[in-house]
């Protein structure tokens, strides 16, 4: 999408506006019930969950479930740095605690508080620019808030809240206004060639949802174990807890 993270939400919003919708009198509801809400796999390093390779896994996901933070040092030492986000929309907030120092070396740290609040702390050299991806705290709400921003841009007002679907919520008379598709082949290519953990985990939970009705880490692993039996891998030779191999609880026997 020419490096535009808002390309798909903007496409959806334009389709809503083209259908004649100008005002949503109720809530904007993110229905992510195709997967469960265990976004982080067992065994993932808890001190690295802000890192892009530990992105949370959700049925509604957006921009690899990360926000790109970019910090630029001030004109001279002692001045506050400047920070921006990609994407940028209402709901993403930044607490800037970083300062500018004269030396070119940087000791800059990014962290997250809650769902979409990020903190930049430490120091950065005058005029220097540094960027890094930080994971979000709630995939479904991340996409929903991006879509809400796109709707506003397209001239569609929302009177209610932006929220997640309730457990037993139903939508009588609902109809599709726009459908976006991507291929499993493309997802596998990105997962395997780029070693992109997020894609591997999304594929794992999709397997669980398709084979056992609920998209969970456990059901995804169960689907793989069924395949292992079919190709002759004995039970107990491979123990999995996620799709990417990031969990330290993954084990494989040498023989």
Buried (B, 14 or more C-beta within 10 A) or exposed (E): EEEEBBEBBBBBBBBBBEEEBEEBEEBBBBBBBBBBBBBBBEBBEEEEBBBBBBBBBBBBBBBBBBBBBBBBBBEEBEEEBBBEBBBEBEBBEBEBBBBBBEEEEBEBBBEBEEBBBBBBBBBBBBEBBBEBBBBBBBBBBBBBBBBBBBBBBBEBEBEEEBEBBEEEEEEEEEEEEEEEEEEEEEBEEBBEEEEBBBBBBBBBBBBBBEBBEBBBBBBBBBBBBEEBEEEEBEEEEBBBBBBBEBBEEBEEEEE
